[in-house]
Amino acid sequence: MKTVLRSHVGKVRQVNEDKAWSGVLSSGLTVAIVADGMGGHRAGDVASALAVDSLVQSLNAWEEISSVKEEVSQLKEMIRKANTVVYETASLNDQYHNMGTTVVMAILDGNSGIIGHIGDSRAYRLRRGQLELLTEDHTLVNELTKSGQLSPDEAAHHPRRNVLTRALGTDSEVDVDVQVIDWQIGDLLLLCSDGLSGLVEPSLLKATLEDPDAELEQQALRLVESALDAGGDDNVTVVLISDNDGANGVGGETA
């Protein structure tokens, strides 16, 4: 499989608080991580970088296990370890008080994968013309929408739509959502920060990913450009994974 990673500071922010990594492990597993930091001046980018660095270190020690249940447990432990790293750093440094980050992470082999996430960074899968949101936002607005207090249209324009109900690093313990997915030939996986998903409609995401004349690199760039065209008021980060455009060698890319 091939991965492509793109990140942009956007048109408004001075610092890119997003951090991402994608690549192929020596075991052959394909991995993508997106983290969107928060916490004020110079804290959000520290939180996301700490989280991604911790996860990449844990990936280097990833143990191949035949049991899906054990793989899920291993992924949860990796993310909890990253949570501890961010939380303890914030606890020991006043300038990082209350910093935290979202994280969405995918580990794929030939025909299946696992996705773990905390916060509102998202994972989508495009399969045979259908774009499916795989993750559920951990946000106040999503909770209000599920309870019927907000309509989807109200939620999309709510002034507090970026308020998280769960983040990595803000508490000593954290709940991690993990799911197992199947992977079919022709599938395309998109991981992104809310700088993309909060500004670009799913229909445009789908149209960009379905373009038969665009290679994976072009699709990633067009997604970023779409977010910028829509205002670019946040950092935007995109990782695409596909098996239709060749394959990466062992190793990873950070942005």
Secondary structure, DSSP 8 states (H G I E B T S, - for coil): -EEEEEEE--SS-SS--EEEEEEE-TTS-EEEEEEEEESSTTTHHHHHHHHHHHHHHHHTT----S-HHHHHHHHHHHHHHHHHHHHHHHHH-GGGTT-EE-EEEEEE-SSEEEEEEESS-EEEEEETTEEEE-S---BHHHHHHHTTSS-HHHHHT-TTTT-BS--BSSSSS---EEEEEE--TT-EEEEE-HHHHTTS-HHHHHHHHH-TT--HHHHHHHHHHHHHHTT--S-EEEEEEESSS----SEEEE-
